[in-house]
Amino acid sequence: MNTPEAAGEPRPAGEPGPGDGALGDWPPHVLEENGALLLARLRRHFERLRETPVRVPSTPVRVRTLLDGEPPAEPEDFETVLADTFRHVVPHLVQWNHPGFHAYLPNSSSGPGILAETLAAALNPNAMLWHTSPAASALEETVLRWLAGLAGYPPDAEAVLLSGASSATFTALAAARDALPGLDIRERGLAGRADLPVLRVYTSDQAHSSVDKAAIALGAGLANVVRLPTDSSYRLRPGVLDAALRADRAGGMLPLAVVATLGTTAVGALDPVPRLAEVCARHGVWLHVDAAYGGLWRATDTPRDVLPAIDAADSVVVNPHKTLFTPMHASALYCRRRGALAGAFRLVPEILRTDDAGGPTDFMDRSLELGRGFRALKIWWLIRCFGTRGIAARMERLLGLAEELRRRVLAAPGWELTADAVLPVVCLRHLPPGVGRQETDAFNARLLDRVNAIGDVFLSHAVLRDGYTLRVAFGNLHSRAEDVDQVWWRLRGAAAGEF
């Protein structure tokens, strides 16, 4: 047979071998053509974003009916798949990347991040070892140093990019547990040991549920998550923490860690980290700061002077995907106790042993994750394409939009702010005349349902000390002054019974 192999010659690049047929990937020109179709669809999506509902009413039965079915035996045309996606899938997603999305803590993706995710997916590197993708590891080091500078944390701290604040808090508390002297939990575990004291984790009554999940996974248990009462601004009180640590030590319990929060989910409260760090230092207790939402606002001028410094914390998490317009997932965990993360997680099977010289960073040593995607690329592109000043200006705009809504609430009869915040989370409610708390709570719950049923804005709620509250958070890159007008119009109209 007259083939390149028969003649001892290599096959020309791109030429199929015997039996290959159509069993490979799309040819590069087809990838380009279909990529152009997708980008054209995305262009139309963003051009019509303000005409697109943030959320449409749907039921599980309806959505499952649209999407359930048997897998096709034969290949389908990409244009058909794309059309079905925008016909049946996209309308039934909540549009988080929409200027009318004000629920929870909004996140937003940007053009540089979107395209970086495409390139990262195409190249598909695994950044577990320096050896497996040197540039990915080196870029992660650079990006982590840049983010540390924006957040005000020591740039030489041990650090790693993770999927989110929940995994980061778990990782930090695992390092804190394994750093406790004399317990040897990494080797001996927890089960069947009568020599171990009860381990306790301390946090505020406003802290994220990821603290509880970490305690479950680490074997401390929910009963040993001590949620301490906060002050009138929903901040963890150093004196209360000090008393709790003293009482537990006197009772034979062992503090594992304290978790402070910079930007609580409900109201955006800022725990006084430097004062809490002083308490932790006196007691010799690890301080972790969940700054997933609040940590990177230090990049702006407006709240920098009032944001508590975080550099004294033993570990800190900040989330570029919450505030830096980076597609999910991208969360940065820092630990100023050098070697603590690796001390908890480093485990190298023979197949992964290398002889790399020069002290390279193997990021797999710093968390549970072995296989690791190229998260650094989208952050690198975004910071380079917008610049730190450009990013700060965009964040400043969001702060200004929230402040404008606060001014309107304060000026409107029958409305009140239920919490004060530096960050762009506005907590408010309507006060119907002549009714008590229970009726006020029920009215505002109905108001929220009315607003969200319309579909052009989407809000969430919290229950604070004095009752049910509505939350309007600004975090979308596309938000403008007209979005304040829109949400305020919807709130007032729903309260007046117009919708």
JODA-V668935 format. One record per residue. N is the residue number from 0. RES is the residue in one small letter. SS is DSSP state (alpha for helix, beta for strand, coil for the rest). Layout:
n = [N | N]
res = [RES | RES]
ss = [SS | SS]
This chain:
n = [0 | 1 | 2 | 3 | 4 | 5 | 6 | 7 | 8 | 9 | 10 | 11 | 12 | 13 | 14 | 15 | 16 | 17 | 18 | 19 | 20 | 21 | 22 | 23 | 24 | 25 | 26 | 27 | 28 | 29 | 30 | 31 | 32 | 33 | 34 | 35 | 36 | 37 | 38 | 39 | 40 | 41 | 42 | 43 | 44 | 45 | 46 | 47 | 48 | 49 | 50 | 51 | 52 | 53 | 54 | 55 | 56 | 57 | 58 | 59 | 60 | 61 | 62 | 63 | 64 | 65 | 66 | 67 | 68 | 69 | 70 | 71 | 72 | 73 | 74 | 75 | 76 | 77 | 78 | 79 | 80 | 81 | 82 | 83 | 84 | 85 | 86 | 87 | 88 | 89 | 90 | 91 | 92 | 93 | 94 | 95 | 96 | 97 | 98 | 99 | 100 | 101 | 102 | 103 | 104 | 105 | 106 | 107 | 108 | 109 | 110 | 111 | 112 | 113 | 114 | 115 | 116 | 117 | 118 | 119 | 120 | 121 | 122 | 123 | 124 | 125 | 126 | 127 | 128 | 129 | 130 | 131 | 132 | 133 | 134 | 135 | 136 | 137 | 138 | 139 | 140 | 141 | 142 | 143 | 144 | 145 | 146 | 147 | 148 | 149 | 150 | 151 | 152 | 153 | 154 | 155 | 156 | 157 | 158 | 159 | 160 | 161 | 162 | 163 | 164 | 165 | 166 | 167 | 168 | 169 | 170 | 171 | 172 | 173 | 174 | 175 | 176 | 177 | 178 | 179 | 180 | 181 | 182 | 183 | 184 | 185 | 186 | 187 | 188 | 189 | 190 | 191 | 192 | 193 | 194 | 195 | 196 | 197 | 198 | 199 | 200 | 201 | 202 | 203 | 204 | 205 | 206 | 207 | 208 | 209 | 210 | 211 | 212 | 213 | 214 | 215 | 216 | 217 | 218 | 219 | 220 | 221 | 222 | 223 | 224 | 225 | 226 | 227 | 228 | 229 | 230 | 231 | 232 | 233 | 234 | 235 | 236 | 237 | 238 | 239 | 240 | 241 | 242 | 243 | 244 | 245 | 246 | 247 | 248 | 249 | 250 | 251 | 252 | 253 | 254 | 255 | 256 | 257 | 258 | 259 | 260 | 261 | 262 | 263 | 264 | 265 | 266 | 267 | 268 | 269 | 270 | 271 | 272 | 273 | 274 | 275 | 276 | 277 | 278 | 279 | 280 | 281 | 282 | 283 | 284 | 285 | 286 | 287 | 288 | 289 | 290 | 291 | 292 | 293 | 294 | 295 | 296 | 297 | 298 | 299 | 300 | 301 | 302 | 303 | 304 | 305 | 306 | 307 | 308 | 309 | 310 | 311 | 312 | 313 | 314 | 315 | 316 | 317 | 318 | 319 | 320 | 321 | 322 | 323 | 324 | 325 | 326 | 327 | 328 | 329 | 330 | 331 | 332 | 333 | 334 | 335 | 336 | 337 | 338 | 339 | 340 | 341 | 342 | 343 | 344 | 345 | 346 | 347 | 348 | 349 | 350 | 351 | 352 | 353 | 354 | 355 | 356 | 357 | 358 | 359 | 360 | 361 | 362 | 363 | 364 | 365 | 366 | 367 | 368 | 369 | 370 | 371 | 372 | 373 | 374 | 375 | 376 | 377 | 378 | 379 | 380 | 381 | 382 | 383 | 384 | 385 | 386 | 387 | 388 | 389 | 390 | 391 | 392 | 393 | 394 | 395 | 396 | 397 | 398 | 399 | 400 | 401 | 402 | 403 | 404 | 405 | 406 | 407 | 408 | 409 | 410 | 411 | 412 | 413 | 414 | 415 | 416 | 417 | 418 | 419 | 420 | 421 | 422 | 423 | 424 | 425 | 426 | 427 | 428 | 429 | 430 | 431 | 432 | 433 | 434 | 435 | 436 | 437 | 438 | 439 | 440 | 441 | 442 | 443 | 444 | 445 | 446 | 447 | 448 | 449 | 450 | 451 | 452 | 453 | 454 | 455 | 456 | 457 | 458 | 459 | 460 | 461 | 462 | 463 | 464 | 465 | 466 | 467 | 468 | 469 | 470 | 471 | 472 | 473 | 474 | 475 | 476 | 477 | 478 | 479 | 480 | 481 | 482 | 483 | 484 | 485 | 486 | 487 | 488 | 489 | 490 | 491 | 492 | 493 | 494 | 495 | 496 | 497 | 498]
res = [m | n | t | p | e | a | a | g | e | p | r | p | a | g | e | p | g | p | g | d | g | a | l | g | d | w | p | p | h | v | l | e | e | n | g | a | l | l | l | a | r | l | r | r | h | f | e | r | l | r | e | t | p | v | r | v | p | s | t | p | v | r | v | r | t | l | l | d | g | e | p | p | a | e | p | e | d | f | e | t | v | l | a | d | t | f | r | h | v | v | p | h | l | v | q | w | n | h | p | g | f | h | a | y | l | p | n | s | s | s | g | p | g | i | l | a | e | t | l | a | a | a | l | n | p | n | a | m | l | w | h | t | s | p | a | a | s | a | l | e | e | t | v | l | r | w | l | a | g | l | a | g | y | p | p | d | a | e | a | v | l | l | s | g | a | s | s | a | t | f | t | a | l | a | a | a | r | d | a | l | p | g | l | d | i | r | e | r | g | l | a | g | r | a | d | l | p | v | l | r | v | y | t | s | d | q | a | h | s | s | v | d | k | a | a | i | a | l | g | a | g | l | a | n | v | v | r | l | p | t | d | s | s | y | r | l | r | p | g | v | l | d | a | a | l | r | a | d | r | a | g | g | m | l | p | l | a | v | v | a | t | l | g | t | t | a | v | g | a | l | d | p | v | p | r | l | a | e | v | c | a | r | h | g | v | w | l | h | v | d | a | a | y | g | g | l | w | r | a | t | d | t | p | r | d | v | l | p | a | i | d | a | a | d | s | v | v | v | n | p | h | k | t | l | f | t | p | m | h | a | s | a | l | y | c | r | r | r | g | a | l | a | g | a | f | r | l | v | p | e | i | l | r | t | d | d | a | g | g | p | t | d | f | m | d | r | s | l | e | l | g | r | g | f | r | a | l | k | i | w | w | l | i | r | c | f | g | t | r | g | i | a | a | r | m | e | r | l | l | g | l | a | e | e | l | r | r | r | v | l | a | a | p | g | w | e | l | t | a | d | a | v | l | p | v | v | c | l | r | h | l | p | p | g | v | g | r | q | e | t | d | a | f | n | a | r | l | l | d | r | v | n | a | i | g | d | v | f | l | s | h | a | v | l | r | d | g | y | t | l | r | v | a | f | g | n | l | h | s | r | a | e | d | v | d | q | v | w | w | r | l | r | g | a | a | a | g | e | f]
ss = [coil | coil | coil | coil | coil | coil | coil | coil | coil | coil | coil | coil | coil | coil | coil | coil | coil | coil | coil | coil | coil | coil | coil | coil | coil | coil | coil | alpha | alpha | alpha | alpha | alpha | alpha | alpha | alpha | alpha | alpha | alpha | alpha | alpha | alpha | alpha | alpha | alpha | alpha | alpha | alpha | coil | alpha | alpha | alpha | coil | coil | coil | coil | coil | coil | coil | coil | alpha | alpha | alpha | alpha | alpha | alpha | alpha | alpha | coil | coil | coil | coil | coil | coil | coil | coil | coil | coil | alpha | alpha | alpha | alpha | alpha | alpha | alpha | alpha | alpha | alpha | alpha | alpha | alpha | alpha | alpha | coil | coil | coil | coil | coil | coil | coil | coil | beta | coil | coil | coil | coil | coil | coil | coil | coil | coil | alpha | alpha | alpha | alpha | alpha | alpha | alpha | alpha | alpha | alpha | alpha | alpha | alpha | coil | coil | coil | coil | coil | coil | coil | coil | coil | coil | alpha | alpha | alpha | alpha | alpha | alpha | alpha | alpha | alpha | alpha | alpha | alpha | alpha | alpha | alpha | alpha | alpha | alpha | coil | coil | coil | coil | coil | coil | beta | beta | beta | beta | beta | coil | coil | alpha | alpha | alpha | alpha | alpha | alpha | alpha | alpha | alpha | alpha | alpha | alpha | alpha | alpha | alpha | coil | coil | coil | coil | coil | alpha | alpha | alpha | alpha | coil | coil | coil | coil | coil | coil | coil | coil | coil | coil | beta | beta | beta | beta | beta | beta | coil | coil | coil | coil | coil | alpha | alpha | alpha | alpha | alpha | alpha | alpha | alpha | alpha | coil | coil | coil | alpha | alpha | alpha | beta | beta | beta | beta | coil | beta | coil | coil | coil | coil | coil | beta | coil | alpha | alpha | alpha | alpha | alpha | alpha | alpha | alpha | alpha | alpha | alpha | alpha | alpha | coil | coil | coil | beta | beta | beta | beta | beta | beta | beta | beta | beta | coil | coil | coil | coil | coil | coil | coil | beta | coil | coil | alpha | alpha | alpha | alpha | alpha | alpha | alpha | alpha | alpha | alpha | alpha | coil | coil | beta | beta | beta | beta | beta | coil | coil | coil | coil | alpha | alpha | alpha | alpha | alpha | coil | coil | coil | coil | coil | coil | coil | coil | coil | coil | coil | coil | coil | coil | coil | beta | beta | beta | beta | coil | alpha | alpha | alpha | alpha | coil | coil | coil | coil | coil | coil | coil | beta | beta | beta | beta | beta | coil | coil | coil | coil | alpha | alpha | alpha | alpha | alpha | alpha | coil | coil | coil | coil | alpha | alpha | alpha | coil | coil | coil | coil | coil | coil | coil | coil | coil | coil | alpha | alpha | alpha | alpha | coil | coil | coil | coil | coil | coil | coil | coil | coil | alpha | alpha | alpha | alpha | alpha | alpha | alpha | alpha | alpha | alpha | alpha | alpha | alpha | alpha | alpha | alpha | alpha | alpha | alpha | alpha | alpha | alpha | alpha | alpha | alpha | alpha | alpha | alpha | alpha | alpha | alpha | alpha | alpha | alpha | alpha | alpha | coil | coil | coil | beta | beta | beta | coil | coil | coil | coil | coil | coil | coil | beta | beta | beta | beta | beta | beta | coil | coil | coil | coil | coil | coil | alpha | alpha | alpha | alpha | alpha | alpha | alpha | alpha | alpha | alpha | alpha | alpha | alpha | alpha | alpha | alpha | alpha | alpha | coil | coil | coil | beta | coil | beta | beta | beta | beta | beta | coil | coil | beta | beta | beta | beta | beta | beta | beta | coil | coil | coil | coil | coil | coil | coil | alpha | alpha | alpha | alpha | alpha | alpha | alpha | alpha | alpha | alpha | alpha | alpha | alpha | alpha | alpha | coil | coil | coil | coil]
